Amino acid sequence: MEITFVFAKQPDLEKIVATYNSTVASRLVTADLEPVTVQSKQAWLEAHSPNKRPLWLVLVDGVYAGWMSFNSFYGRPAYDGTVEVSIYLEENARGKGLGKACLNKAFEACDSLNIKTLLGFIFDHNEPSLKLFENMGFQKWAHLPRIANMIDAERGLIIMGLRLA
């Protein structure tokens, strides 16, 4: 299995949104309660760039399997060295080690992007993601209990952090 990462471009937005939307109903991964539109994610796509806040497609043997992005934390210049990493995989690609490959790619990219701290914002009931981040060296830096009203339940958010330099 060959895993590669390529920078996302405008024509990729539709499949990126479809992958994201595939997670909404589970109430496990995202705090969106309804599927989002391609149009609603346009500004988000434009906020990414290969040399500052990349958005990568994850390819397995050349076939699209999901995406990973770096998102600015808190939007103030003093936090430029800190990013939230997001990983969204196609349903048939989950549980196959791609999350670990994504985080390894994130680690490799940080030095050239002047990123010193990675964060993961993970629901407290999302055991697979919490385990992945912990296994990759992240530590629990914060727990915000019951801050997300997910219609069927209130969920907490755990902030997993890793200082790289």
N, C-alpha and C positions, 0 to 999 in steps of 0.2 A: 504494500500500500504506500503510494507516494503522496505526501501531503505538501501542498504548495500554497503560497499566499500571494495574491495579486491585489493591487490597489483598486478599489471600486471606482466605477465611473457612472455617469448619469444613466446609461442604459441598464445598469445593474440594479437601480433603485426598486424596480417592480419586484424582483425576486427577493431582495433584502426585506422589503415590507411584507411579502408573503411569508417568509420565514419567521419574522417577528410576530405576525398575526397568528401563526400556528401555535404560539405559546399562550395567547391571551386566555383562552377558555380554561386552561389548567389552573389558573390563579396561583401558579407556582413560581413564575419567572418575572413577570412584568406587572406593574401597578396599573396599566391600562385595563379598563374593564370592557371595552369594546374594540374591535379591530380598528386600526388606523388606516388612513388613506395614503397613497403615494404622494399626493399633493401636500398633505400635512407634514410629510417628512422631508420635503425639498430643502428647506432652510437648514435642517439638521445635516443633510448630505453635503450641502455647500460649506458648512462649518468645518468639515474634515479636509485635511490636506496631507499628502505623503510626508511633508517635511515638518509637520507640527502635531497634528491630530489625525493619524491615519485611520482609514476604514478599509479593512482587507476583506476580500472574498477568501473563503477557505475552499480549496479544491482537493479532492481525493482522486488520484489517477486522472486528473484533468476535468473532473466532474464537480460542479458546484455542490457544496455540502453545508454551507452556512457562511457566517461572517463574524468578524471581530472588530471592535473599534476602541479607540482611545477618546475619551470625552473629558473636556476641561472640568476641573473641580472648582466649584464656587465662583468661577468667572472673574477673579481678581488677579492682577499681575503677580502678586507675591506667591500665588499658588501655581504658577506656570510649570513647576517641576513635579506636580502631582496630577495624576489622571485616574479616572475611573475606567477600568477595562470592562467591556461588555462582550459576551460571547453568546451567539444564537446559532444553533445548529438545526438543520433539517431533521425531522422526526426519525428518519431511517439512519441518520448519522450519529445519533446520541448513544452514549454508553460504549463507544468504540475507541476511546483514547484521544479523540480529537480535542477535547478540552485541555488536556495536558499539552498537546502539541501547540495549541493556541497560546497558552501561557508561556511556553518556552519561546515562541516567536515574540511575544510581548517583552520578555526579559532581554532578548537579543536586540530589540529595537530601541530600548530605552536610552542607552548611552548616546547614540547618535541624535536622539531627539531631546537630550538634556532633561530626561525624566528621571527623578530620583525616588519617587514614591508611587506605588500602584495601589489602587483601592478597588475592592469589589463590594458592591451594594447588593446584598443577598437576603431574600426573605428568610426568616428564622425557621420556617418549616421546609425549606428547600435543601434537604439533606444531601442530595448528590452534589450540588454546587458547593455547599459548605465543605464537604469532604474533599472535593477537588482542590479548592483553594488552600485548605489546611495542609493537604498532602504536598502542595507545591511551595510551602514555606510561609504562607500568609498566617497572620495571627488575628484573633478577634480583637478589634480596637474599640468597638462600641456595639451596644444593643439598644435599639429604640423600640421598646415593646408596644405592640398594638397601635401602631401609627397609621396603618393602611386599612381602610374599610373596603374589603374585597367582596362586598355584598353578602356572601355566605359566611364570612368570618372576619374578625379583625386580626391582622397579621403584623408581626414585628419585623424590623429590618436590622440585619447585622452588617456592620461595616468591617470587612476584612482588609487588613493593610499589610504591606510589605515595603520596607525601606531597602532600596537597592544600593545606595551609595552613601 
